[in-house]
Each structure stands twice: as C-alpha cells, then as structure tokens.
Amino acid sequence: MLASEYELNERDHALGHYRVYDTTLLCKHLEDAGFTVLQQGGYFLKPLSNAQMEAFFTPAMLDGFYAVSEYFPQHCAEIFAVCASK
C-alpha cells in the first residue's frame, strides 16, 4: 500500500512518471503556466491495481466503473483539463 495518493510506486518510476496529479494540482500547475482551464474532469473509477482488476473483474464490471466515473470525476484514475492560452 502507498502512504498517500501522491506517492509513486515502482511501476510509476519504471514508466518515467514524476508526480501524481489530482484535478486541483493539475489546474494550479496549468494556471501557473499561463493557461485558463475551461473544463476539467476524469474517467474510469479505479478502486484496485491494474493487476487486481485484470485478475478479478469481468468486462461488465470494468464497464460499470467506467460508467460511474461520470459522477465522481475527482476520484478517477485518468484526469484531464481543457485549456486556452491567456
């Protein structure tokens, strides 16, 4: 288990990740870089590791976690921001 949601795991390091964002930090960094955030959101509610989901989740369960992510974008595994330059 990771100590916090901002901690990188071994796989993150292997993939070259430098940080973990939430929507608040992502938008702050974008605004600090001179962008205006027009929209933000997320997709795919991810309660377990990829390996655990591959081992135990059916395709229907994965579809369900994707569908419910619309209601909990701040808790999604994948987040995004649509921006415009200032």
N, C-alpha and C positions, 0 to 999 in steps of 0.2 A: 504494500500500500504506500502511496505517496503521502508525504506530510501535508501537502496543500495542492490545490488545483493548479497552482502556478509552477510547481516543480516539474522538471523534465525527467523522463525515465530513460532507460538505456536505449530504447528504440528511438526516442526523440533525438538523442545525441548521435546515434548511428545515421539518422536521416539528415543531420545537419541543422536541426532546429535550434534556435537561440532563445526563444521565450514562448510562453503560453499566454495567449490573449483571452480576455473576456471582452464583451462589447464596450464596456466603459473605457478600458485601457486602449483598445483599438481606436475608438473615436477620439480620445485625447491625443494619441500619437498622430493621427491623421490631421486633426485641427492644428496641433503644434507645427506640423509640416506645411501648413498653409492651405489646407483643403476645407471645404464646407461639407459636412456629412448631410446628405439628402435623405438617406434611408439606411437603416441597419436591420439586421435580422440574423436568423440562423436556421439550419436544417439538420435533421437527424439527432434525435434524443438518444444519447449513448450511455446506458447505465453500466456497462461492463467493458472489459477489454475486447479488442478485435478477436483474439483467440477464443475467449469465452463465448462470444456471440456466434462465431463460426461453429463451435462445437455443440452449442445447446439451443440455438434459436432456429426456428423454421423460417422459410421465406415470408410466410404470413406475419410472423412476429416482427421481422425486420420492417416489413411494410407498415405495420402498426406504429412502430417507433418513429418512422419517417413521417407518417400522417399526424401523429400527436405533436410533433415538433412545432407545428404551426402555432400552438397555444403556449409554448414555453421556449421562445427563441433564445432567451438569455441563458438557457441550460443546455444548448445544443453543442454537439461536437464540432460542427463546422459553422463559422460565423462569417458575415460579410458586411461590407459597407459600400454604398453607392455614393460617390463624392463628385464635387465640382471644384475646380480651382477658384480661388478668391480673386 
